[in-house]
Amino acid sequence: MKKKLSINAIKKAKNERLLTMITAYDALFASLLEESADIILVGDSLNMSFNGKPDTLSATLDQMIYHTNAVCNGAKNTFVICDMPFGTYNNPRAALKNAIRVYQESPADAVKIEGGKDKAALIKTLTDNGIAVCGHIGLLPQSVRGQGGYIVRGKTPEDIETLIEDAEAIEEAGAFCIVIEGVKAEAAQVVSKAVNIPIIGIGAGTEVDGQVLVFSDMLGLFEAFTPKFVKKYMDGATLVKQAVARYKSEVETKDFPSSEHTY
Ligand code: KIV
């Protein structure tokens, strides 16, 4: 049986092997993903692909805890990270109170916090209090309204320097890994080399310590839009639609249920 990774095993993976992180929002998909995933992220992206909202900002802590419990029920042997939603970590006190809620109300192994060196003190408060933290730097989806869009980072030497400082500050604050999103590949490579904890990329090229994708993107289930960095490993939307159309047709012709499916 697969053994759940510890934060030490995740840190040790750096320079030894590449880590595979995938999002999940429910027990069923978590159980299907767990065979291959090193880490499952209950991302606040669920507000878009699960809840149909235009961005992640209206996800609530109650929703994140609910979905984290579902994922943990489905993937008992996988390290699970719960994304802290927008507005739940504006200061160290609020972050600690809300991260404690995540630990007390779900079996989550860690929480994820978006932000760079501005969040380092807050991350230190969490790690000092026994909470495992994954950082998230680069393009920050929770800042999409404040920054006027999803803006790719790491295009200038100054911005690369900022990203390095962000990663170093988060490592220093005790985080065990960092997601880096929407960053030029050359910049992500330099950031990965600057710290001793794994840098997990999404839209950040190959020269990092692992990759993360949103499961509904990689399975081709989410049709609203496809960011450049998403690879669809199957055409899930077409397969689902074809299956349901076949079901409808068999309902109408009475080919379903056949004797095989009848008591
Ligand atoms: O919410 C999410 O799914 C994420 C990933 C895109 C890293 O933060």
Boltz pocket constraint, residues with backbone or C-beta under 6 A from the ligand:
constraints:
  - pocket:
      binder: B
      contacts: [[A, 23], [A, 41], [A, 42], [A, 43], [A, 44], [A, 45], [A, 46], [A, 83], [A, 179], [A, 181], [A, 202], [A, 212], [A, 214]]
      max_distance: 6.0
